[in-house]
Amino acid sequence: MTHPYLDTRLPDGRPGVAALAHRGFARPGGVDSGLENSLAAFQAAVDLGFRYVETDAHGTADGVAVALHDASLDRTTDARGRVAELPWDVVRRARIGGVEPVPRLDDLLGSWPGLRVNIDVKAASGIAPTADAIERTAAHDRVCVTSFSVARRRATLARLSRPVATSAGTSEVVAFLAGARLRVPARVRAALRQVDALQVPVRQQGLTVVDARTVAAAHAAGRQMHVWTINDAASMHRLLDLGVDGIVTDRADLLRDVLTARGLWA
């Protein structure tokens, strides 16, 4: 049975595509506004009609989950310091791009009750706070929990009262690729037995991750494949032709246009 998060059926019953706005939509007109992972960026994605957004999670020193990619505030905000070493009362005063507050994960999950949120747990500090935010907002059916670290993902899931959708960590992706390239379905199934999807780049460290063979292998194992981070129309069309199930993008406006042209925009 497909987890509700991964149900992309269109109103007419045809299979659709998970269109994920990467850290919200912070590039109106294609120009980076510097507001990634802000509530304004997530609102911009919602305003475009997106049903999925991607975000990242860290935990503050006093256990508050925040939607922020980096371990520190330095790059994206007007403040400095590592999130895991700062209390929420300090982090909440930081301003993304100098104007937008750093949102709590509760804010993101609670502001748009129908929005599906892909959550990358970036550090051990985010494990318990992320699980607590999902529990408080009862968002189990509309989140996907992932991490490059399999152990971090498992630790987060262990704190939840109900299942959520999941995506493979790095070691699982490596094992999947070995099975797919060797054409050993049993190895593919074993690699993906604990997850619902693969969320991967087209290429990594010189190796092709997404092609016709790997997409077919994932589908044969009953798993979806989402690809990040795709920001040009030609690549979007090529991946959709391969049959990928989702695309993560900074250019939410462009992906909407591509899916509309193909009759796949929900």
C-alpha positions in Angstrom: 0.0 0.0 0.0 1.4 3.4 -1.0 2.0 5.8 1.9 -0.4 8.8 1.6 2.6 11.2 1.2 3.6 9.3 -2.0 0.1 9.3 -3.6 0.5 11.6 -6.6 -2.6 10.6 -8.5 -4.2 13.4 -10.5 -7.9 14.2 -10.2 -8.6 12.0 -13.2 -6.9 9.1 -11.6 -3.7 9.1 -13.7 -0.3 8.9 -11.9 1.2 12.3 -11.4 4.6 13.5 -10.3 5.8 14.7 -6.9 6.9 18.3 -7.6 9.0 19.4 -4.6 9.9 23.0 -4.1 13.5 22.9 -2.7 13.6 24.9 0.6 10.4 26.6 -0.6 10.5 28.9 -3.6 13.1 31.5 -3.0 13.8 32.4 -6.6 11.0 34.5 -7.9 11.8 35.3 -11.5 14.8 33.0 -11.4 16.8 35.3 -9.1 17.8 33.9 -5.7 16.2 36.2 -3.1 18.2 34.6 -0.3 15.1 33.6 1.6 15.5 29.8 1.5 13.7 27.8 4.2 11.7 30.9 5.3 7.9 30.8 5.7 7.8 33.4 2.9 9.6 31.0 0.6 7.2 28.2 1.5 4.2 30.5 1.1 5.6 31.4 -2.4 5.6 27.7 -3.3 2.1 27.2 -2.0 1.0 30.3 -4.0 2.3 28.6 -7.1 0.1 25.6 -6.4 2.8 23.3 -5.0 1.6 20.4 -2.8 5.2 19.4 -1.8 8.1 21.3 -0.3 11.5 20.1 0.8 13.2 21.3 3.9 15.9 20.5 6.4 15.9 20.1 10.2 18.3 20.9 13.0 17.6 21.1 16.7 18.5 24.0 19.0 20.3 23.5 22.3 16.9 23.4 24.1 15.3 21.0 21.7 13.4 23.1 19.2 13.4 21.8 15.6 14.1 24.5 13.0 13.7 24.4 9.3 17.3 25.3 8.2 19.8 23.7 5.9 23.1 24.6 7.5 24.4 23.6 10.9 25.1 27.3 11.6 23.2 30.6 11.1 26.2 32.2 9.4 25.4 31.8 5.7 21.7 32.5 5.4 20.9 34.8 8.3 22.2 38.0 9.9 23.3 36.1 13.0 26.2 33.7 13.7 26.6 30.5 15.7 25.9 26.8 15.5 22.2 26.0 15.9 22.8 23.0 18.2 24.7 25.2 20.6 22.1 28.1 20.8 18.8 28.2 22.6 15.7 28.9 20.6 15.3 32.3 22.1 18.5 33.3 20.3 17.8 31.5 17.1 14.4 33.1 16.8 15.9 36.5 16.6 18.0 35.7 13.5 16.7 36.9 10.2 17.0 34.9 7.0 18.3 37.3 4.3 18.1 40.0 7.1 14.3 40.0 7.0 12.6 36.6 7.6 12.7 34.7 10.9 14.0 31.2 11.1 10.9 29.0 11.3 10.3 26.2 13.7 9.4 23.0 12.0 6.1 23.2 13.9 5.4 26.5 12.1 5.9 24.9 8.7 3.9 21.8 9.4 1.1 23.8 11.1 0.7 26.7 8.7 -0.5 24.6 5.8 -2.3 21.5 7.1 -2.5 20.0 3.6 1.1 20.6 2.5 3.4 17.6 2.2 6.8 18.2 3.6 10.0 16.3 2.9 12.3 16.6 5.9 16.0 16.0 5.8 17.2 15.5 9.4 20.6 17.1 9.1 22.2 16.3 12.5 21.7 14.3 15.6 20.4 17.5 17.3 17.4 17.3 15.0 16.3 13.7 15.8 14.1 14.2 18.8 12.9 17.7 18.0 11.9 16.6 14.5 9.9 13.6 15.8 8.3 15.8 18.4 7.2 18.4 15.8 5.6 15.6 13.7 3.8 14.2 16.7 2.5 17.6 17.9 1.1 18.5 14.4 -0.1 14.9 13.7 1.6 15.3 10.3 2.5 11.6 9.8 0.5 11.1 6.6 2.1 14.1 4.9 5.8 14.0 5.7 8.7 12.0 4.3 11.6 11.7 6.8 15.0 11.2 5.2 18.7 11.7 6.0 22.0 10.9 4.4 22.6 8.9 7.7 20.5 5.8 7.9 21.1 5.7 11.7 19.7 9.2 12.0 16.6 8.4 10.0 16.0 5.3 12.0 16.4 7.1 15.3 13.9 9.7 14.2 11.4 7.0 13.1 11.8 5.2 16.4 10.3 8.2 18.3 7.2 8.3 16.2 3.8 6.8 17.1 2.8 6.2 13.5 4.6 5.4 10.3 5.8 8.1 7.9 7.1 7.9 4.4 10.9 7.4 4.2 13.7 7.9 1.7 17.0 6.0 1.4 20.3 7.1 3.1 23.7 7.1 1.4 24.6 3.5 2.3 21.3 2.2 1.0 21.6 4.2 -2.2 25.1 2.6 -2.8 23.8 -0.9 -2.2 20.8 -0.2 -4.5 23.1 1.0 -7.3 25.3 -2.1 -7.0 22.2 -4.3 -7.3 20.8 -2.3 -10.2 24.0 -2.3 -12.2 24.6 -6.1 -11.6 20.9 -6.7 -12.4 20.3 -8.6 -9.2 16.7 -7.8 -8.1 17.2 -9.4 -4.7 20.0 -7.0 -3.9 17.9 -4.1 -4.9 15.0 -5.2 -2.8 17.3 -5.8 0.2 18.8 -2.3 -0.1 15.4 -0.6 -0.2 13.5 -2.8 2.2 13.2 -0.1 4.9 12.3 2.8 2.7 9.6 4.0 0.4 11.6 6.0 -2.1 15.0 7.0 -3.4 15.9 10.7 -3.5 19.1 11.1 -5.4 21.1 13.4 -7.8 21.5 12.4 -11.4 25.2 12.0 -10.9 27.4 11.9 -7.9 31.2 11.6 -7.6 31.4 10.9 -11.3 28.9 8.1 -11.2 25.5 8.1 -13.0 22.8 7.5 -10.4 19.7 8.1 -12.5 19.2 6.4 -15.9 16.7 4.0 -17.5 18.1 1.0 -15.7 18.1 2.4 -12.2 14.6 3.9 -12.6 13.3 0.5 -13.8 15.1 -1.3 -10.9 13.5 1.0 -8.3 10.1 0.6 -9.8 10.5 -3.2 -10.0 11.2 -3.1 -6.2 8.0 -1.0 -5.7 9.9 2.1 -4.8 9.6 5.7 -6.1 12.6 7.7 -7.4 12.8 11.4 -6.8 15.7 13.4 -8.3 17.4 16.6 -7.0 18.1 19.4 -7.6 16.9 20.0 -11.2 16.7 23.6 -12.4 16.4 23.5 -16.2 13.5 22.5 -18.4 15.5 20.2 -20.6 16.7 18.1 -17.7 13.2 18.0 -16.2 11.7 16.7 -19.5 14.5 14.1 -19.9 13.9 12.8 -16.4 10.2 12.7 -16.8 10.7 10.7 -20.0 12.7 8.2 -18.0 9.8 7.8 -15.7 11.0 9.4 -12.5 8.3 9.9 -9.8 9.4 13.2 -8.4 11.6 16.2 -9.1 13.2 18.5 -6.5 13.9 22.0 -7.8 14.8 25.6 -6.9 12.9 26.7 -9.9 9.4 25.8 -8.8 8.0 28.2 -11.5 9.8 26.4 -14.2 8.8 22.9 -13.0 5.2 24.0 -12.9 5.4 25.1 -16.5 7.0 21.8 -17.6 4.4 19.7 -15.8 1.6 21.8 -17.1 2.8 21.4 -20.7 2.9 17.6 -20.1 -0.6 17.6 -18.6 0.8 16.5 -15.2 0.2 19.5 -13.1 -2.3 18.8 -10.3 
